[in-house]
Amino acid sequence: MTRRIAVAFSLVAVTSLGAQTQTMKQLARGTQYAVASMAPRATLTAEHVLQSGGNAFDAIVAGQAVLGIVLPNLNGVGGDATLLIYDAREKKVLSLNAEGTAPKLATIEWYKANQGGKIPVDDSLLAGTVPGVVDAWYILLSRWGTRSFGELLAPLSNWPSAAFPWEPC
């Protein structure tokens, strides 16, 4: 008997709690495009690009640039990118690997002469790479975009540094 009352009480508590607070996001539907990101400002920026005549690739670059400002610890110009792209004109799926490349002087010969032929796997500068995300942005825009990098980032230059709060991770 005690067990049944506890279960009934739990169900009532969950039901009444659910009526007061929303625990799931509302279903979103659309017919022309969809935009989603980790930060509302990035989502709105990408949406604005689409509404003003830009395409999906333009929106990706603009939205990612905003993520680099509002969530710099998770996104930004110091990162890498791996993209899976469907080119509708060519009816092809392409992969863009913009993971960092080794610095210019980090050659096999240099490592043989200076590191006993071993490439470091720790956090030293010798294990670093040149970030690739900005290169990915340029590739996307030059091949599939309709706007220039400058056009997409121009509105961001008007943002005063205190105009928005840092968004939590």
MDAnalysis code that builds the backbone (N, CA, C; Angstrom):
import MDAnalysis as mda
import numpy as np

u = mda.Universe.empty(507, n_residues=169, atom_resindex=np.repeat(np.arange(169), 3), trajectory=True)
u.add_TopologyAttr("name", ["N", "CA", "C"] * 169)
u.add_TopologyAttr("resid", np.arange(1, 170))
u.add_TopologyAttr("resname", ["MET", "THR", "ARG", "ARG", "ILE", "ALA", "VAL", "ALA", "PHE", "SER", "LEU", "VAL", "ALA", "VAL", "THR", "SER", "LEU", "GLY", "ALA", "GLN", "THR", "GLN", "THR", "MET", "LYS", "GLN", "LEU", "ALA", "ARG", "GLY", "THR", "GLN", "TYR", "ALA", "VAL", "ALA", "SER", "MET", "ALA", "PRO", "ARG", "ALA", "THR", "LEU", "THR", "ALA", "GLU", "HIS", "VAL", "LEU", "GLN", "SER", "GLY", "GLY", "ASN", "ALA", "PHE", "ASP", "ALA", "ILE", "VAL", "ALA", "GLY", "GLN", "ALA", "VAL", "LEU", "GLY", "ILE", "VAL", "LEU", "PRO", "ASN", "LEU", "ASN", "GLY", "VAL", "GLY", "GLY", "ASP", "ALA", "THR", "LEU", "LEU", "ILE", "TYR", "ASP", "ALA", "ARG", "GLU", "LYS", "LYS", "VAL", "LEU", "SER", "LEU", "ASN", "ALA", "GLU", "GLY", "THR", "ALA", "PRO", "LYS", "LEU", "ALA", "THR", "ILE", "GLU", "TRP", "TYR", "LYS", "ALA", "ASN", "GLN", "GLY", "GLY", "LYS", "ILE", "PRO", "VAL", "ASP", "ASP", "SER", "LEU", "LEU", "ALA", "GLY", "THR", "VAL", "PRO", "GLY", "VAL", "VAL", "ASP", "ALA", "TRP", "TYR", "ILE", "LEU", "LEU", "SER", "ARG", "TRP", "GLY", "THR", "ARG", "SER", "PHE", "GLY", "GLU", "LEU", "LEU", "ALA", "PRO", "LEU", "SER", "ASN", "TRP", "PRO", "SER", "ALA", "ALA", "PHE", "PRO", "TRP", "GLU", "PRO", "CYS"])
u.atoms.positions = np.array([
    [0.829, -1.198, 0.000],
    [0.000, 0.000, 0.000],
    [0.868, 1.254, 0.000],
    [1.910, 1.273, 0.815],
    [2.794, 2.431, 0.881],
    [3.481, 2.657, -0.461],
    [3.874, 1.571, -1.116],
    [4.542, 1.673, -2.399],
    [3.617, 2.309, -3.455],
    [2.354, 1.917, -3.503],
    [1.400, 2.469, -4.472],
    [1.163, 3.959, -4.228],
    [1.096, 4.357, -2.983],
    [0.883, 5.772, -2.664],
    [2.094, 6.595, -3.095],
    [3.302, 6.082, -2.867],
    [4.521, 6.797, -3.248],
    [4.580, 6.964, -4.764],
    [4.243, 5.926, -5.512],
    [4.250, 6.005, -6.972],
    [3.199, 6.997, -7.448],
    [2.006, 6.936, -6.863],
    [0.939, 7.858, -7.241],
    [1.348, 9.300, -6.930],
    [1.965, 9.516, -5.790],
    [2.418, 10.858, -5.417],
    [3.487, 11.354, -6.402],
    [4.412, 10.475, -6.810],
    [5.460, 10.847, -7.761],
    [4.858, 11.253, -9.095],
    [3.869, 10.511, -9.561],
    [3.236, 10.832, -10.838],
    [2.514, 12.177, -10.774],
    [1.841, 12.426, -9.668],
    [1.141, 13.690, -9.508],
    [2.151, 14.832, -9.452],
    [3.244, 14.637, -8.743],
    [4.259, 15.687, -8.627],
    [4.869, 15.993, -9.992],
    [5.183, 14.971, -10.775],
    [5.755, 15.175, -12.097],
    [4.738, 15.846, -13.007],
    [3.500, 15.417, -12.940],
    [2.465, 15.999, -13.780],
    [2.250, 17.465, -13.455],
    [2.175, 17.799, -12.171],
    [1.948, 19.199, -11.819],
    [3.180, 20.037, -12.125],
    [4.360, 19.466, -11.993],
    [5.577, 20.191, -12.326],
    [5.625, 20.456, -13.830],
    [5.251, 19.475, -14.628],
    [5.243, 19.630, -16.080],
    [4.279, 20.703, -16.540],
    [3.209, 20.897, -15.827],
    [2.232, 21.914, -16.210],
    [2.775, 23.320, -15.962],
    [3.711, 23.453, -15.013],
    [4.225, 24.777, -14.664],
    [5.459, 25.165, -15.478],
    [6.290, 24.210, -15.834],
    [7.512, 24.517, -16.557],
    [7.609, 23.675, -17.818],
    [8.184, 24.250, -18.833],
    [8.371, 23.531, -20.080],
    [9.711, 22.818, -20.004],
    [9.716, 21.522, -20.241],
    [10.951, 20.765, -20.132],
    [11.565, 20.445, -21.488],
    [10.830, 20.643, -22.557],
    [11.369, 20.382, -23.898],
    [11.169, 21.619, -24.763],
    [12.047, 21.781, -25.744],
    [11.887, 22.899, -26.658],
    [10.687, 22.650, -27.566],
    [10.069, 23.727, -27.989],
    [8.924, 23.595, -28.877],
    [9.381, 23.111, -30.244],
    [8.511, 22.414, -30.923],
    [8.786, 21.931, -32.256],
    [8.831, 23.113, -33.213],
    [9.871, 23.175, -34.005],
    [10.005, 24.260, -34.988],
    [9.806, 23.677, -36.378],
    [9.033, 24.372, -37.193],
    [8.780, 23.920, -38.552],
    [9.039, 25.061, -39.517],
    [9.463, 24.727, -40.705],
    [9.702, 25.736, -41.718],
    [9.611, 25.125, -43.101],
    [9.586, 25.979, -44.094],
    [9.482, 25.487, -45.466],
    [10.614, 25.986, -46.353],
    [11.420, 26.943, -45.896],
    [12.453, 27.497, -46.760],
    [13.877, 27.200, -46.290],
    [14.123, 27.237, -45.018],
    [15.449, 26.969, -44.499],
    [15.365, 26.697, -42.998],
    [16.480, 26.202, -42.456],
    [16.581, 25.985, -41.016],
    [17.980, 26.406, -40.577],
    [18.057, 27.011, -39.417],
    [19.332, 27.444, -38.861],
    [19.355, 27.038, -37.394],
    [20.465, 26.464, -36.969],
    [20.626, 26.101, -35.563],
    [22.090, 26.271, -35.194],
    [22.335, 26.701, -33.970],
    [23.710, 26.816, -33.491],
    [23.701, 26.732, -31.975],
    [24.875, 26.887, -31.403],
    [25.027, 26.830, -29.954],
    [24.682, 28.149, -29.279],
    [24.480, 29.206, -30.054],
    [24.256, 30.523, -29.472],
    [23.192, 31.270, -30.269],
    [22.232, 31.869, -29.599],
    [21.161, 32.593, -30.296],
    [21.657, 33.673, -31.253],
    [22.687, 34.418, -30.882],
    [23.182, 35.484, -31.766],
    [23.736, 34.916, -33.074],
    [24.397, 33.788, -32.987],
    [24.929, 33.160, -34.203],
    [23.787, 32.664, -35.082],
    [22.776, 32.092, -34.463],
    [21.617, 31.612, -35.212],
    [20.916, 32.774, -35.903],
    [20.707, 33.859, -35.189],
    [20.039, 35.029, -35.779],
    [20.870, 35.647, -36.908],
    [22.180, 35.664, -36.749],
    [23.045, 36.202, -37.796],
    [22.939, 35.358, -39.062],
    [23.014, 34.042, -38.912],
    [22.892, 33.150, -40.072],
    [21.520, 33.286, -40.723],
    [20.492, 33.407, -39.896],
    [19.139, 33.584, -40.428],
    [19.034, 34.895, -41.213],
    [19.633, 35.950, -40.694],
    [19.616, 37.245, -41.385],
    [20.291, 37.140, -42.757],
    [21.392, 36.415, -42.826],
    [22.090, 36.233, -44.100],
    [21.167, 35.547, -45.101],
    [20.457, 34.528, -44.663],
    [19.533, 33.818, -45.558],
    [18.371, 34.714, -45.985],
    [17.823, 35.462, -45.044],
    [16.689, 36.342, -45.358],
    [17.082, 37.464, -46.312],
    [18.343, 37.859, -46.281],
    [18.779, 38.954, -47.146],
    [19.356, 38.461, -48.475],
    [19.125, 37.201, -48.811],
    [19.512, 36.692, -50.121],
    [20.762, 35.854, -50.173],
    [21.439, 35.677, -49.058],
    [22.620, 34.818, -49.044],
    [22.221, 33.355, -49.097],
    [23.185, 32.498, -49.342],
    [22.884, 31.063, -49.370],
    [23.389, 30.381, -48.098],
    [23.245, 29.079, -48.042],
    [23.598, 28.322, -46.837],
    [25.079, 28.452, -46.489],
    [25.931, 28.514, -47.501],
    [27.363, 28.621, -47.234],
    [27.713, 29.991, -46.659],
    [27.072, 31.024, -47.164],
    [27.250, 32.362, -46.590],
    [26.808, 32.358, -45.125],
    [25.677, 31.740, -44.855],
    [25.127, 31.702, -43.495],
    [26.034, 30.921, -42.547],
    [26.624, 29.842, -43.037],
    [27.541, 29.050, -42.204],
    [28.720, 29.913, -41.761],
    [29.320, 30.610, -42.704],
    [30.505, 31.423, -42.382],
    [30.149, 32.549, -41.418],
    [29.068, 33.261, -41.687],
    [28.669, 34.361, -40.796],
    [28.323, 33.841, -39.403],
    [27.562, 32.770, -39.332],
    [27.188, 32.201, -38.036],
    [28.396, 31.709, -37.258],
    [29.325, 31.063, -37.939],
    [30.532, 30.573, -37.269],
    [31.396, 31.726, -36.781],
    [31.453, 32.791, -37.544],
    [32.224, 33.958, -37.107],
    [31.642, 34.542, -35.822],
    [30.326, 34.584, -35.729],
    [29.683, 35.080, -34.504],
    [29.958, 34.131, -33.344],
    [29.920, 32.831, -33.598],
    [30.248, 31.882, -32.528],
    [31.660, 32.140, -31.988],
    [32.569, 32.525, -32.861],
    [33.924, 32.838, -32.425],
    [33.996, 34.041, -31.511],
    [32.999, 34.910, -31.592],
    [32.959, 36.090, -30.729],
    [32.247, 35.781, -29.415],
    [31.093, 35.140, -29.491],
    [30.300, 34.941, -28.276],
    [30.685, 33.680, -27.507],
    [31.305, 32.723, -28.159],
    [31.791, 31.513, -27.478],
    [33.232, 31.237, -27.903],
    [34.143, 32.150, -27.606],
    [35.510, 31.998, -28.116],
    [36.246, 30.779, -27.568],
    [35.826, 30.292, -26.417],
    [36.489, 29.121, -25.859],
    [36.057, 27.830, -26.548],
    [34.982, 27.865, -27.315],
    [34.499, 26.667, -28.001],
    [34.604, 26.756, -29.515],
    [34.661, 27.946, -30.057],
    [34.664, 28.165, -31.504],
    [35.578, 29.324, -31.822],
    [35.908, 29.474, -33.074],
    [36.627, 30.673, -33.461],
    [37.735, 30.426, -34.444],
    [38.498, 31.469, -34.684],
    [39.520, 31.436, -35.716],
    [40.690, 30.526, -35.368],
    [40.811, 30.127, -34.133],
    [41.894, 29.233, -33.735],
    [41.531, 27.771, -33.811],
    [40.413, 27.453, -34.441],
    [39.954, 26.074, -34.478],
    [40.128, 25.419, -35.833],
    [39.617, 24.233, -35.916],
    [39.637, 23.435, -37.132],
    [38.204, 23.169, -37.562],
    [38.044, 22.595, -38.731],
    [36.704, 22.279, -39.221],
    [36.762, 21.022, -40.085],
    [35.742, 20.226, -39.975],
    [35.545, 19.083, -40.852],
    [34.112, 19.172, -41.335],
    [33.930, 19.301, -42.641],
    [32.596, 19.513, -43.188],
    [32.243, 18.444, -44.207],
    [30.997, 18.055, -44.195],
    [30.441, 17.172, -45.206],
    [29.479, 18.023, -46.016],
    [29.716, 18.127, -47.312],
    [28.999, 19.070, -48.169],
    [28.307, 18.313, -49.295],
    [27.076, 18.675, -49.572],
    [26.396, 18.144, -50.754],
    [26.304, 19.259, -51.782],
    [26.940, 19.049, -52.926],
    [26.894, 20.008, -54.026],
    [25.738, 19.586, -54.924],
    [24.630, 20.316, -54.850],
    [23.420, 19.946, -55.589],
    [23.617, 20.064, -57.098],
    [24.411, 21.029, -57.543],
    [24.634, 21.175, -58.994],
    [25.361, 19.976, -59.574],
    [26.385, 19.529, -58.875],
    [27.176, 18.397, -59.350],
    [26.641, 17.052, -58.866],
    [25.661, 17.109, -57.948],
    [25.099, 15.908, -57.338],
    [26.209, 15.028, -56.729],
    [27.070, 15.691, -55.943],
    [28.193, 15.010, -55.298],
    [28.254, 15.368, -53.826],
    [28.691, 14.419, -53.041],
    [28.978, 14.659, -51.634],
    [30.484, 14.842, -51.522],
    [30.877, 15.921, -50.888],
    [32.291, 16.242, -50.734],
    [32.639, 16.376, -49.263],
    [33.877, 16.121, -48.944],
    [34.369, 16.302, -47.584],
    [35.437, 17.380, -47.615],
    [35.335, 18.318, -46.702],
    [36.336, 19.373, -46.573],
    [37.018, 19.195, -45.217],
    [38.276, 18.824, -45.252],
    [39.043, 18.620, -44.034],
    [39.909, 19.848, -43.817],
    [39.508, 20.684, -42.894],
    [40.265, 21.893, -42.573],
    [40.865, 21.763, -41.182],
    [41.367, 20.575, -40.897],
    [42.104, 20.395, -39.655],
    [43.475, 21.024, -39.862],
    [44.066, 21.423, -38.792],
    [45.308, 22.167, -38.893],
    [46.428, 21.425, -39.586],
    [47.246, 22.191, -40.284],
    [48.439, 21.635, -40.919],
    [49.647, 21.968, -40.055],
    [50.707, 21.253, -40.285],
    [51.933, 21.507, -39.535],
    [52.531, 22.840, -39.989],
    [53.227, 23.517, -39.099],
    [53.920, 24.746, -39.508],
    [54.903, 24.444, -40.642],
    [55.223, 25.452, -41.443],
    [56.030, 25.290, -42.655],
    [57.376, 24.599, -42.387],
    [58.025, 24.948, -41.296],
    [59.351, 24.385, -41.029],
    [59.311, 23.055, -40.268],
    [58.144, 22.571, -39.949],
    [58.024, 21.301, -39.227],
    [58.058, 20.150, -40.226],
    [59.237, 19.919, -40.770],
    [59.417, 18.870, -41.769],
    [59.987, 17.617, -41.113],
    [59.931, 16.526, -41.824],
    [60.510, 15.277, -41.319],
    [62.007, 15.471, -41.090],
    [62.652, 16.175, -41.996],
    [64.096, 16.420, -41.862],
    [64.402, 17.210, -40.593],
    [63.587, 18.221, -40.292],
    [63.811, 19.018, -39.087],
    [63.675, 18.154, -37.841],
    [62.633, 17.316, -37.805],
    [62.443, 16.449, -36.636],
    [63.575, 15.438, -36.507],
    [64.098, 14.945, -37.619],
    [65.240, 14.015, -37.566],
    [66.467, 14.711, -36.993],
    [66.687, 15.944, -37.428],
    [67.876, 16.683, -36.990],
    [67.754, 17.210, -35.567],
    [66.542, 17.543, -35.118],
    [66.379, 18.226, -33.831],
    [65.643, 17.431, -32.758],
    [64.926, 16.421, -33.120],
    [64.127, 15.693, -32.140],
    [64.378, 14.190, -32.182],
    [65.495, 13.785, -32.752],
    [65.792, 12.359, -32.843],
    [64.764, 11.624, -33.705],
    [64.166, 12.325, -34.632],
    [63.197, 11.703, -35.537],
    [61.817, 11.509, -34.947],
    [61.596, 12.034, -33.743],
    [60.296, 11.830, -33.085],
    [59.445, 13.092, -33.160],
    [58.186, 12.907, -33.518],
    [57.232, 14.011, -33.523],
    [56.574, 14.029, -32.139],
    [56.614, 15.173, -31.442],
    [56.046, 15.224, -30.088],
    [54.523, 15.054, -30.099],
    [54.034, 14.414, -29.068],
    [52.583, 14.212, -28.934],
    [52.041, 14.940, -27.712],
    [52.869, 15.740, -27.071],
    [52.435, 16.468, -25.880],
    [51.883, 17.828, -26.270],
    [51.787, 18.711, -25.314],
    [51.208, 20.030, -25.559],
    [52.247, 21.094, -25.897],
    [53.421, 20.700, -26.297],
    [54.435, 21.707, -26.614],
    [54.105, 22.382, -27.943],
    [54.790, 23.498, -28.200],
    [54.587, 24.212, -29.461],
    [54.986, 23.362, -30.659],
    [55.878, 22.418, -30.448],
    [56.301, 21.563, -31.557],
    [55.191, 20.616, -32.013],
    [54.173, 20.419, -31.171],
    [53.055, 19.557, -31.537],
    [51.885, 20.355, -32.100],
    [52.060, 21.667, -32.189],
    [50.970, 22.536, -32.624],
    [50.709, 22.467, -34.125],
    [49.557, 22.951, -34.503],
    [49.208, 23.037, -35.918],
    [48.704, 24.445, -36.225],
    [48.672, 24.771, -37.494],
    [48.116, 26.047, -37.931],
    [46.610, 25.843, -38.065],
    [45.791, 26.619, -37.350],
    [44.338, 26.426, -37.410],
    [43.802, 26.496, -38.841],
    [42.788, 25.683, -39.121],
    [42.291, 25.582, -40.478],
    [40.911, 26.139, -40.746],
    [40.192, 26.601, -39.717],
    [38.799, 26.984, -39.916],
    [38.636, 28.198, -40.827],
    [39.507, 29.177, -40.726],
    [39.375, 30.360, -41.583],
    [39.611, 29.976, -43.045],
    [40.546, 29.082, -43.280],
    [40.768, 28.582, -44.634],
    [39.507, 27.889, -45.151],
    [38.838, 27.138, -44.285],
    [37.578, 26.477, -44.681],
    [36.527, 27.514, -45.060],
    [36.465, 28.607, -44.315],
    [35.494, 29.663, -44.633],
    [35.758, 30.215, -46.033],
    [37.029, 30.489, -46.342],
    [37.368, 31.015, -47.661],
    [37.059, 30.012, -48.769],
    [37.325, 28.749, -48.530],
    [37.003, 27.716, -49.526],
    [35.502, 27.659, -49.766],
    [34.723, 27.645, -48.692],
    [33.262, 27.608, -48.837],
    [32.760, 28.806, -49.645],
    [33.238, 29.983, -49.309],
    [32.759, 31.191, -49.985],
    [33.236, 31.270, -51.436],
    [34.466, 30.882, -51.691],
    [34.975, 30.988, -53.062],
    [34.338, 29.962, -53.988],
    [33.999, 28.814, -53.461],
    [33.434, 27.763, -54.321],
    [31.908, 27.799, -54.399],
    [31.253, 28.074, -53.264],
    [29.790, 27.976, -53.230],
    [29.076, 29.229, -52.729],
    [29.788, 30.154, -52.151],
    [29.154, 31.324, -51.558],
    [28.697, 32.345, -52.586],
    [27.842, 33.261, -52.120],
    [27.381, 34.360, -52.975],
    [27.847, 35.712, -52.446],
    [28.463, 35.709, -51.284],
    [28.945, 36.946, -50.663],
    [30.430, 36.808, -50.360],
    [31.063, 37.942, -50.204],
    [32.490, 37.928, -49.853],
    [32.640, 37.828, -48.333],
    [33.835, 37.476, -47.931],
    [34.146, 37.394, -46.510],
    [33.930, 38.748, -45.851],
    [34.366, 39.809, -46.523],
    [34.199, 41.168, -45.997],
    [32.746, 41.558, -45.835],
    [31.910, 41.200, -46.807],
    [30.473, 41.518, -46.716],
    [29.836, 40.820, -45.512],
    [30.216, 39.582, -45.288],
    [29.602, 38.810, -44.200],
    [30.066, 39.286, -42.831],
    [31.315, 39.719, -42.735],
    [31.829, 40.141, -41.433],
    [31.665, 41.618, -41.150],
    [31.321, 42.417, -42.147],
    [31.165, 43.863, -41.943],
    [30.200, 44.208, -40.810],
    [29.020, 43.561, -40.702],
    [28.121, 43.920, -39.600],
    [28.728, 43.647, -38.220],
    [29.644, 42.704, -38.118],
    [30.251, 42.382, -36.822],
    [31.179, 43.484, -36.339],
    [31.740, 44.256, -37.257],
    [32.659, 45.320, -36.846],
    [31.933, 46.441, -36.112],
    [30.628, 46.504, -36.215],
    [29.848, 47.525, -35.523],
    [29.452, 47.112, -34.111],
    [29.771, 45.891, -33.730],
    [29.415, 45.429, -32.389],
    [30.392, 46.000, -31.378],
    [29.917, 46.814, -30.446],
    [30.813, 47.214, -29.361],
    [31.088, 46.005, -28.474],
    [32.245, 45.983, -27.869],
    [32.636, 44.800, -27.102],
    [31.719, 44.515, -25.924],
    [31.034, 45.520, -25.409],
    [30.144, 45.299, -24.266],
    [28.682, 45.166, -24.699],
    [28.421, 44.993, -25.975],
    [27.038, 44.980, -26.463],
    [26.309, 43.666, -26.209],
    [27.034, 42.645, -25.827],
    [26.380, 41.365, -25.617],
    [27.054, 40.655, -24.445],
    [26.300, 39.870, -23.713],
    [26.903, 39.086, -22.628],
    [27.572, 37.844, -23.184],
    [28.581, 37.359, -22.498],
    [29.179, 36.090, -22.879],
    [28.159, 35.013, -22.614],
    [28.001, 34.111, -23.535],
    [26.994, 33.066, -23.387],
    [27.637, 31.860, -22.722],
    [26.923, 31.220, -21.807],
    [27.505, 30.069, -21.108],
    [27.677, 28.880, -22.046],
    [28.617, 28.051, -21.718],
    [28.894, 26.853, -22.537],
    [27.830, 25.803, -22.308],
])
